Amino acid sequence: EDPLVVAAGETDDRSLVAGRVGRRLEFAVAGYQGAHAGDGTLDLAASVKAAAGEAWTCGLSWSQDLGEATELREVAADRGAPGSSGVAVDALSGFVAYEGAAWSLWLEGVGALEDFEAGYLDAEPLRPWAWNLECGLRVSERWEVASRLEAAGELPDAPGWQAGLASIWELNENVVVSVDYLHGDPG
């Protein structure tokens, strides 16, 4: 996963990205005009990604406005919030990943560095955060099983935690069949 996608809060806005990709280190900065930034201001994001050996990678990223995240905009719209959070809320995210021949591991977290003002996501000020842990085991060349554990806080209508299992079969280069089960606290 591209850490800049995480840095920009998984926004679907157009952006201009500049960076440098080295053998073991990547960095990028991005500027994007958010969907609800009607005043023409530019939001910023930055990321760094490092590789340790052939299997381990880690990354850290920052976003100037977590309110531009597609999921948060949807939550706010569902609650009848105005088109803008009113104040840009910085966010920090990071990940550590291992991708070996037989198994993989992914740990990721993201959180607001300050509160969203009352009335945008909820009646009270909120500082949303989330993390997930995924582990996969390659059973054969075309079959993988995986597990997932995730939690979120101060995010309206999001489950408090969820856990799941998946079985993924690669039938051929173009067709993958996945059976997933996800269970959690309804929040």
C-alpha positions as CSV (number, residue, x, y, z in Angstrom):
1,E,0.0,0.0,0.0
2,D,1.2,3.4,-0.9
3,P,1.8,5.4,2.4
4,L,0.8,8.6,0.7
5,V,-2.7,7.3,0.2
6,V,-2.8,6.8,3.9
7,A,-1.2,10.2,4.5
8,A,-3.9,11.9,2.4
9,G,-6.5,10.2,4.5
10,E,-7.6,8.0,1.6
11,T,-9.1,11.0,-0.1
12,D,-10.4,10.7,-3.6
13,D,-9.4,14.3,-4.5
14,R,-7.0,15.1,-7.3
15,S,-3.6,15.8,-6.1
16,L,-0.1,16.9,-7.2
17,V,2.6,14.6,-5.9
18,A,6.3,15.0,-5.9
19,G,8.8,12.7,-4.3
20,R,11.9,10.6,-4.5
21,V,12.1,6.8,-4.7
22,G,15.4,5.2,-3.7
23,R,16.4,1.6,-3.2
24,R,15.5,1.5,0.5
25,L,13.9,4.9,1.2
26,E,11.0,6.8,-0.5
27,F,9.5,10.1,0.4
28,A,6.7,12.2,-1.1
29,V,4.8,15.4,-0.5
30,A,1.4,16.1,-2.0
31,G,-0.9,19.0,-2.4
32,Y,-4.6,18.6,-3.1
33,Q,-7.7,20.8,-3.0
34,G,-10.2,19.0,-0.9
35,A,-13.8,18.5,-1.9
36,H,-15.1,20.8,0.7
37,A,-12.3,23.4,0.6
38,G,-14.3,26.0,-1.4
39,D,-12.0,28.8,-0.6
40,G,-9.3,27.5,-2.9
41,T,-6.8,26.5,-0.2
42,L,-4.4,23.6,-0.8
43,D,-4.2,20.8,1.7
44,L,-0.8,19.1,2.2
45,A,0.3,15.6,3.0
46,A,3.8,14.0,3.3
47,S,5.1,10.5,3.7
48,V,8.2,8.5,4.1
49,K,8.6,4.7,3.6
50,A,11.7,2.6,4.4
51,A,12.7,-1.0,3.6
52,A,14.7,-3.1,5.9
53,G,16.0,-6.1,4.0
54,E,13.8,-7.8,1.3
55,A,10.7,-8.5,3.5
56,W,10.2,-5.6,6.0
57,T,8.9,-2.2,5.2
58,C,7.6,0.6,7.4
59,G,6.1,4.0,6.8
60,L,5.0,7.2,8.5
61,S,2.7,9.9,7.0
62,W,1.1,13.2,7.9
63,S,-2.0,14.9,6.5
64,Q,-3.0,18.5,7.0
65,D,-6.7,17.7,7.0
66,L,-8.1,14.3,8.0
67,G,-11.6,15.8,7.4
68,E,-10.9,15.3,3.7
69,A,-10.9,11.5,4.1
70,T,-13.6,10.0,2.0
71,E,-15.0,7.9,4.9
72,L,-15.2,10.9,7.3
73,R,-16.9,13.1,4.7
74,E,-19.5,10.3,4.3
75,V,-20.1,10.1,8.0
76,A,-20.4,13.9,8.3
77,A,-22.8,14.0,5.3
78,D,-25.0,11.2,6.8
79,R,-25.3,13.3,10.0
80,G,-26.2,16.4,8.1
81,A,-23.0,18.3,8.9
82,P,-22.0,21.3,6.9
83,G,-19.7,20.7,3.9
84,S,-16.6,21.6,5.9
85,S,-15.3,20.7,9.3
86,G,-14.5,24.3,9.7
87,V,-10.9,23.7,10.8
88,A,-8.3,21.5,9.2
89,V,-7.4,18.6,11.6
90,D,-3.9,17.1,11.3
91,A,-3.5,13.4,11.2
92,L,-0.6,11.0,11.6
93,S,-0.5,7.4,10.4
94,G,2.0,4.6,10.2
95,F,2.5,1.1,9.2
96,V,4.9,-1.9,9.5
97,A,4.7,-4.8,7.0
98,Y,6.4,-8.1,6.5
99,E,6.0,-9.9,3.2
100,G,7.7,-13.3,3.2
101,A,7.4,-16.3,0.8
102,A,5.0,-18.2,3.2
103,W,3.4,-15.5,5.3
104,S,2.7,-11.8,5.6
105,L,2.0,-9.4,8.4
106,W,0.6,-5.8,8.2
107,L,0.0,-3.4,11.1
108,E,-1.4,0.0,10.4
109,G,-2.8,2.9,12.5
110,V,-4.1,6.4,11.9
111,G,-5.4,9.1,14.2
112,A,-6.3,12.7,14.4
113,L,-3.9,14.9,16.2
114,E,-6.6,17.2,17.5
115,D,-10.4,17.2,17.9
116,F,-12.9,17.8,15.2
117,E,-15.2,20.6,16.5
118,A,-18.6,19.7,18.0
119,G,-21.3,19.3,15.3
120,Y,-19.1,18.0,12.5
121,L,-18.9,14.2,13.3
122,D,-21.0,14.2,16.5
123,A,-22.6,16.6,19.0
124,E,-19.3,16.4,21.0
125,P,-15.8,17.1,19.8
126,L,-14.2,13.9,18.6
127,R,-10.6,12.8,17.9
128,P,-11.0,9.6,15.7
129,W,-8.4,6.9,15.5
130,A,-8.2,3.4,14.0
131,W,-5.8,0.5,13.6
132,N,-5.7,-2.9,12.0
133,L,-3.6,-6.0,12.1
134,E,-3.6,-8.5,9.2
135,C,-1.8,-11.8,9.0
136,G,-1.7,-14.1,5.9
137,L,-0.5,-17.6,5.3
138,R,0.2,-18.9,1.8
139,V,-1.0,-22.5,1.9
140,S,-0.2,-23.2,-1.7
141,E,0.8,-21.3,-4.8
142,R,-2.8,-20.3,-5.4
143,W,-4.4,-20.4,-2.0
144,E,-4.0,-18.1,1.0
145,V,-5.7,-17.8,4.3
146,A,-5.7,-14.6,6.3
147,S,-7.0,-13.1,9.6
148,R,-7.7,-9.5,10.5
149,L,-8.2,-7.6,13.8
150,E,-9.2,-4.0,13.8
151,A,-10.5,-1.3,16.1
152,A,-11.6,2.3,15.9
153,G,-12.5,5.0,18.4
154,E,-14.4,8.2,18.4
155,L,-15.8,7.5,15.0
156,P,-19.6,7.6,14.9
157,D,-21.3,4.4,13.6
158,A,-18.0,2.5,13.4
159,P,-17.6,-0.8,15.2
160,G,-15.5,-0.7,18.3
161,W,-13.6,-3.7,17.1
162,Q,-13.8,-6.4,14.4
163,A,-12.1,-9.7,13.8
164,G,-12.3,-11.8,10.6
165,L,-11.0,-14.7,8.6
166,A,-10.6,-15.0,4.9
167,S,-9.8,-17.7,2.4
168,I,-8.5,-16.6,-1.0
169,W,-8.2,-18.8,-4.1
170,E,-6.5,-17.5,-7.2
171,L,-8.2,-19.5,-10.0
172,N,-6.1,-17.9,-12.7
173,E,-4.3,-14.6,-13.4
174,N,-7.6,-12.7,-13.8
175,V,-10.0,-14.4,-11.4
176,V,-9.7,-14.5,-7.6
177,V,-12.4,-16.0,-5.3
178,S,-12.5,-14.9,-1.7
179,V,-14.7,-16.1,1.2
180,D,-14.6,-13.7,4.2
181,Y,-16.1,-13.7,7.7
182,L,-16.1,-10.6,9.8
183,H,-17.5,-10.3,13.3
184,G,-17.3,-7.4,15.8
185,D,-18.7,-5.1,18.4
186,P,-21.5,-3.0,16.7
187,G,-20.1,0.1,18.5
